[in-house]
Amino acid sequence: MKNMKRIFNLLLLATIAIAYTSCKNEVDDVFDESSAVRMTKALEEYDAILQTPANGWRMEYYGGLEYGGYNMFLRFNNDNTVTVCNEVFGGDEMERSHYKLEQSAGVVLSFDEYNNIFHFFSDPDNLYDIGAKGKGMEGDLEFRVISCTAEEVVMVGKKHGSRIVMTPATEDWGGYIDEVIASEEEMSFGMYYFTVGDQIATVTANYRQLTFNYTDEEGASATLDAPYIVLPNVIQFYEPVEIFGKTITELTYVGGDDFLFTSNDPDAVMKGYVPAVSEALTSGNWYVSYANMSAAVQAYWDYAAPYLLAAENEKIGYCYYDASGVLYIRSGNYWSGFNFSPEVLSDTQVKYTMVGYGGGSAQQGNAKYYWALKNSDGVYFFRYFIAPLTGTFDLKADDLRNPTAILLTNVEDPTISFIVTKQATPANTGMK
């Protein structure tokens, strides 16, 4: 009996060992083979899908989300080149360069040869000086492929992580881009009002990001930033906007006398608003740069800057007015804030007076420090940055419906003038 039991146990152990070895070999063989084979097949399959649409793909491209999204058209060719055009350069301008698909913790699509049109968004110093030096619009040129089918390709930027979606292009590239450009112009206003019932948010736009300012359920002031891309007569958000108990994915421009936008929710609408120039100036962020100052204002800044450089080894950057009436000035890596208390005198006239320090505690502390600095002659030199930006100014906008640049001219001394711009750029606007 004992022998029989021993034989049974040995047979059982042998059976388990054989079964384990068999399963292990099968799993190892399948895993080792399929790991390499599966990736090779995926690369070949994705490349075939990319090259299939005769009219290429329409890409919704996002870099840094504060700049919003842009339409790009791409045709992937069988020689591993890609033909590109986008709405920044217009539908008539195209450029061809190399692309590749490779394995790197999954499939990565890389635009590995410089292309002026495609790399505009990832260039650290782009054509229009958009974004900080060395960063640009923070776009990507390598993308992790999340899914790839004949109907849609979804990717994320390898470095910055923005979601990129491509769908087969059914439109004429140039015609679609012209329509988008025309739609953006038609839908652009200095301000908007978004309403759900009796709840109202004021909305401003900078680049392709809407900023909603409203009062939340607790009665506190709230701000919501919503990046978007422009489609024909449509503002399509990067991700759904949650506001006033509604989920909004897009706004469609209807127009009419009240400049109406409808949404995917019938209760939520937005209307364009044409403000007076003084209202536009005092309701959003407006940037000031040395390049957009008259010679008289530049002389003030020229006088002050060397002393600051000598005292602090810093460089004066640019400054801006925000909607709450605070003037922020950047010196090197430090921001100082001054309460400027704008007084609207008429549709085209504003008075700025400095009444104290503003912003957060750090900005106020920096402002107090700089305000008290003296040069070797006992002059409060930093105040020369502030002086020409105070006073009563006549206003002239580049576009009354949607001003992007406003010329301020001192009423008492017309040689004191400067241009503020909606976007933070040192480029001269050409306004006079």
C-alpha positions in Angstrom: 0.0 0.0 0.0 2.8 2.3 0.9 4.6 1.6 -2.4 1.4 2.3 -4.3 1.0 5.6 -2.5 4.6 6.6 -3.2 4.2 5.7 -6.8 1.0 7.8 -7.0 2.8 10.8 -5.4 5.7 10.5 -7.8 3.4 10.3 -10.8 1.5 13.3 -9.5 4.7 15.3 -9.1 5.9 14.3 -12.5 2.6 15.3 -14.1 2.7 18.7 -12.4 6.3 19.3 -13.5 5.6 18.3 -17.1 2.5 20.5 -17.2 4.4 23.4 -15.6 7.3 23.1 -18.0 5.0 22.8 -21.0 3.0 25.8 -20.0 6.1 27.8 -19.2 7.7 27.0 -22.5 4.5 27.9 -24.3 4.1 31.2 -22.5 7.8 32.1 -22.9 7.8 31.2 -26.6 4.6 33.2 -27.3 5.8 36.2 -25.3 9.3 36.4 -26.6 8.2 35.9 -30.2 5.1 38.1 -30.1 6.9 41.0 -28.3 9.2 41.6 -31.2 6.8 40.5 -33.9 3.9 42.4 -32.5 5.8 45.7 -32.5 7.1 45.1 -36.0 3.6 44.4 -37.2 2.3 47.5 -35.3 4.9 49.8 -37.0 4.0 48.4 -40.4 0.3 48.6 -39.8 0.4 52.1 -38.5 2.6 53.3 -41.4 0.1 51.7 -43.8 -2.8 53.5 -42.1 -1.0 56.8 -42.2 -0.3 56.5 -45.9 -3.8 55.3 -46.9 -5.9 58.5 -47.2 -5.3 60.0 -50.6 -6.1 63.4 -49.3 -4.1 63.0 -46.1 -5.2 63.8 -42.6 -6.5 66.9 -40.7 -4.6 67.2 -37.4 -5.9 69.2 -34.4 -2.6 70.3 -33.0 -2.1 71.6 -29.5 1.2 72.8 -28.0 1.1 74.7 -24.7 -2.6 74.8 -23.9 -2.6 78.6 -23.2 -2.1 79.0 -27.0 -5.0 76.8 -28.0 -5.2 74.5 -31.0 -4.5 74.8 -34.7 -5.6 73.0 -37.9 -2.8 71.2 -39.7 -3.0 69.0 -42.9 -0.6 66.2 -43.5 -0.1 63.7 -46.3 2.2 60.7 -45.4 4.1 59.5 -48.5 5.5 56.0 -49.1 9.1 57.4 -49.1 8.8 58.3 -45.4 8.2 62.0 -46.2 5.3 64.0 -45.1 3.7 67.0 -46.8 2.4 69.7 -44.4 0.4 72.9 -44.4 -1.4 74.7 -41.6 -3.5 77.8 -41.0 -0.5 79.9 -39.7 1.2 79.8 -43.1 -2.0 79.5 -45.1 -3.4 76.8 -47.4 -1.2 77.7 -50.4 2.1 77.1 -48.6 3.3 73.5 -48.1 6.6 71.9 -47.1 7.8 68.3 -47.3 10.1 66.6 -44.8 11.0 63.2 -43.3 9.0 61.3 -40.6 9.6 58.0 -38.9 7.7 55.5 -36.7 9.8 53.8 -34.1 9.5 51.8 -30.9 10.1 53.7 -27.7 7.9 52.4 -24.8 5.3 52.0 -27.5 5.0 53.4 -31.0 6.3 56.9 -31.5 5.6 59.1 -34.6 8.5 61.5 -35.0 8.9 64.5 -37.4 12.6 64.2 -37.3 13.6 66.6 -40.1 13.1 70.3 -39.7 9.9 71.6 -41.4 9.2 75.3 -41.1 5.5 74.8 -41.2 5.2 71.8 -38.8 7.9 72.9 -36.3 6.5 76.4 -36.0 4.8 75.3 -32.8 7.8 73.5 -31.3 10.4 76.0 -32.3 11.8 77.6 -29.1 12.1 80.9 -31.0 9.2 81.0 -33.5 8.5 83.3 -36.4 6.1 85.5 -34.5 7.9 85.6 -31.1 5.1 83.8 -29.4 6.0 82.4 -26.0 9.0 82.8 -23.8 12.4 82.7 -25.4 13.7 79.1 -25.4 10.2 77.7 -25.1 8.1 79.2 -27.8 4.6 77.7 -28.0 5.8 74.5 -26.2 4.7 72.2 -29.0 6.0 68.7 -29.7 7.6 67.0 -32.6 7.5 63.4 -31.2 4.2 61.8 -30.3 3.3 58.6 -28.5 0.6 56.8 -30.5 -2.3 55.9 -28.3 -4.6 54.5 -31.0 -4.4 54.2 -34.7 -7.3 53.2 -37.0 -8.4 54.2 -40.4 -11.0 56.5 -38.8 -8.8 58.3 -36.2 -5.3 58.6 -34.9 -4.9 59.7 -31.3 -1.5 60.7 -29.9 0.1 62.7 -27.0 3.1 64.9 -27.2 6.1 63.0 -25.9 7.6 66.0 -24.0 4.6 68.2 -23.1 1.7 65.8 -23.2 -1.0 67.6 -25.1 -3.5 65.4 -26.9 -3.3 65.4 -30.7 -6.1 63.9 -32.9 -6.0 63.2 -36.7 -8.9 62.3 -38.9 -8.9 61.6 -42.6 -9.2 64.8 -44.6 -12.3 65.0 -46.7 -11.9 68.8 -47.3 -9.8 70.8 -49.8 -6.9 71.8 -47.6 -6.6 75.4 -48.8 -10.4 75.9 -48.9 -10.8 74.6 -45.3 -8.0 76.8 -44.0 -9.5 79.9 -45.7 -12.8 79.1 -44.1 -11.2 78.7 -40.6 -9.4 82.0 -41.0 -12.6 83.8 -42.0 -14.5 82.2 -39.2 -12.0 83.2 -36.6 -12.2 86.8 -37.7 -16.0 86.7 -37.7 -16.1 85.2 -34.2 -13.6 87.5 -32.6 -14.8 90.1 -30.1 -13.1 92.1 -27.4 -15.4 90.5 -24.9 -18.2 88.0 -24.6 -21.0 87.2 -22.2 -21.8 83.5 -21.5 -25.2 82.9 -19.9 -27.1 80.0 -18.4 -30.5 81.3 -17.3 -29.7 84.3 -15.0 -26.1 83.2 -14.4 -23.6 85.3 -16.3 -19.8 84.9 -17.0 -17.8 87.6 -18.8 -15.4 86.0 -21.3 -12.2 87.3 -22.8 -9.9 85.6 -25.4 -6.1 85.5 -25.7 -4.6 83.5 -28.5 -7.0 80.5 -28.6 -8.0 80.3 -25.0 -11.2 81.7 -23.5 -11.2 82.9 -19.9 -14.5 82.7 -18.1 -14.9 85.1 -15.1 -17.9 84.4 -12.9 -19.3 84.0 -9.4 -19.4 80.4 -8.2 -22.1 78.7 -6.1 -20.4 79.9 -2.9 -20.5 83.5 -4.1 -16.7 83.7 -4.7 -15.0 85.0 -7.8 -13.9 82.2 -10.1 -11.9 81.9 -13.3 -11.8 79.1 -15.8 -9.4 78.9 -18.8 -10.7 76.9 -21.8 -8.3 76.2 -24.7 -10.0 75.7 -28.1 -9.5 75.2 -31.8 -11.4 77.1 -34.5 -13.4 75.0 -37.0 -15.7 76.6 -39.6 -18.1 78.7 -37.5 -17.3 76.7 -34.4 -15.2 77.1 -31.2 -14.4 73.5 -30.2 -12.9 73.1 -26.7 -9.8 71.0 -26.0 -11.8 69.4 -23.1 -15.4 69.9 -21.9 -16.0 73.2 -20.0 -17.9 72.6 -16.7 -19.7 75.8 -15.7 -23.0 76.7 -14.1 -23.9 73.0 -13.9 -23.5 72.5 -17.7 -20.9 70.6 -19.7 -20.0 72.6 -22.9 -17.9 71.0 -25.6 -18.3 73.6 -28.3 -19.9 76.9 -29.3 -21.4 77.5 -32.8 -21.5 81.0 -34.2 -25.0 82.0 -35.4 -24.4 85.8 -35.6 -27.2 88.3 -36.0 -27.6 91.6 -34.2 -26.7 90.1 -30.8 -23.6 88.1 -32.2 -25.0 84.9 -30.9 -23.2 81.6 -30.2 -25.2 78.5 -29.4 -23.8 75.5 -27.6 -24.3 71.7 -27.4 -26.7 72.6 -24.4 -29.8 74.6 -25.5 -29.7 76.5 -22.1 -26.2 77.8 -22.5 -25.4 80.6 -25.0 -22.7 83.2 -25.5 -22.9 86.6 -27.2 -20.2 88.7 -28.6 -19.9 92.2 -27.1 -18.3 95.3 -28.7 -17.0 97.4 -25.7 -15.8 100.9 -25.7 -12.0 101.2 -26.1 -11.6 102.3 -22.4 -13.7 99.3 -21.3 -11.6 96.9 -23.3 -8.4 98.4 -21.8 -9.6 98.0 -18.3 -11.2 94.5 -18.5 -8.3 92.3 -19.5 -4.5 91.9 -19.5 -2.6 94.4 -21.7 1.2 94.1 -22.2 3.7 96.9 -22.5 7.1 96.5 -24.1 10.1 98.8 -24.7 9.7 98.4 -28.5 6.2 99.8 -28.4 7.1 103.0 -26.5 7.7 106.5 -27.9 11.2 107.9 -27.6 10.2 110.0 -24.6 9.0 107.0 -22.7 12.0 105.0 -23.7 14.2 107.8 -22.3 12.6 107.3 -18.9 13.3 103.6 -19.0 16.8 104.2 -20.4 17.6 106.4 -17.4 16.3 103.9 -14.8 17.6 100.6 -16.3 21.4 101.1 -15.8 21.0 101.8 -12.1 18.9 98.7 -11.6 21.4 96.7 -13.5 24.2 98.1 -11.4 22.4 97.6 -8.2 20.7 94.2 -8.8 22.4 92.7 -11.9 18.9 92.4 -13.4 17.3 93.2 -16.6 14.0 95.0 -17.0 11.6 92.8 -19.1 8.1 93.9 -19.9 5.1 94.9 -17.8 1.4 94.6 -18.1 -1.9 95.9 -16.7 -4.3 93.3 -15.5 -8.1 93.6 -15.3 -8.0 94.4 -11.6 -5.9 97.6 -12.2 -2.6 96.2 -11.1 0.5 97.1 -13.1 3.1 94.3 -13.0 6.7 95.0 -13.9 9.3 92.2 -14.3 12.8 92.9 -13.3 15.0 89.9 -14.0 13.1 87.0 -12.4 11.1 89.1 -10.0 7.7 90.7 -10.5 6.6 93.8 -8.6 3.0 94.9 -8.5 1.6 98.5 -8.3 -2.1 99.4 -7.9 -2.9 101.8 -10.7 -6.6 102.5 -10.1 -7.7 103.2 -13.7 -10.4 105.8 -14.0 -12.6 105.7 -17.1 -13.2 109.2 -18.2 -14.9 108.5 -21.5 -15.1 105.8 -24.2 -11.7 106.9 -25.4 -10.0 108.3 -22.4 -8.6 106.8 -19.2 -6.7 108.2 -16.2 -4.0 106.0 -14.5 -2.8 106.9 -11.0 -0.5 104.8 -8.8 -2.2 104.4 -5.4 -0.1 101.7 -3.8 1.2 98.2 -4.1 -0.7 95.4 -5.6 -0.7 91.7 -6.6 0.3 89.0 -4.1 2.5 89.5 -1.1 5.6 88.7 -3.0 4.8 91.2 -5.7 3.9 93.9 -3.2 7.1 93.2 -1.2 9.2 93.5 -4.4 7.4 96.7 -5.3 8.1 98.3 -1.9 11.7 97.3 -2.2 12.2 98.7 -5.7 10.2 101.9 -5.0 12.6 102.8 -2.2 15.8 102.2 -4.2 18.0 105.3 -4.8 21.0 105.9 -7.2 24.2 107.6 -6.2 22.6 111.0 -6.7 19.8 110.2 -4.3 17.2 109.8 -7.1 14.5 107.1 -6.8 15.4 105.7 -10.1 12.9 102.8 -10.3 10.1 105.4 -10.2 11.2 106.4 -13.7 9.7 103.1 -15.0 6.3 104.1 -13.5 6.2 107.9 -14.2 5.4 107.8 -18.0 2.7 105.2 -17.5 0.6 107.4 -15.2 -1.6 110.4 -16.3 -4.6 110.9 -18.5 -4.4 109.2 -21.9 -6.4 109.4 -25.1 -7.0 105.9 -26.5 -7.0 104.6 -30.1 -7.6 101.0 -30.9 -6.4 99.0 -33.9 -9.9 97.4 -34.2 -13.0 98.7 -32.4 -14.8 95.3 -32.5 -11.8 93.3 -31.3 -8.9 95.5 -30.3 -5.5 93.7 -30.1 -3.5 96.9 -29.7 -4.3 100.2 -28.1 -2.3 103.4 -28.4 -2.2 105.6 -25.2 -1.2 109.2 -25.7 -0.7 111.5 -22.7 -3.2 114.4 -23.0 -0.8 116.9 -21.4 2.3 115.7 -23.2 1.7 114.0 -26.5 5.3 113.0 -26.8 4.5 110.5 -24.0 2.8 107.6 -25.7 3.0 103.8 -25.8 1.1 100.9 -27.3 -0.3 98.1 -25.2 -1.0 94.7 -26.9 -3.3 91.9 -26.1 -0.6 89.3 -26.5 2.8 89.5 -24.8 5.1 90.2 -27.7 7.9 92.7 -28.2 7.0 93.1 -31.9 6.1 96.6 -33.0 2.4 96.9 -34.0 2.9 99.5 -36.6 0.2 101.8 -34.9 0.9 105.5 -34.9 
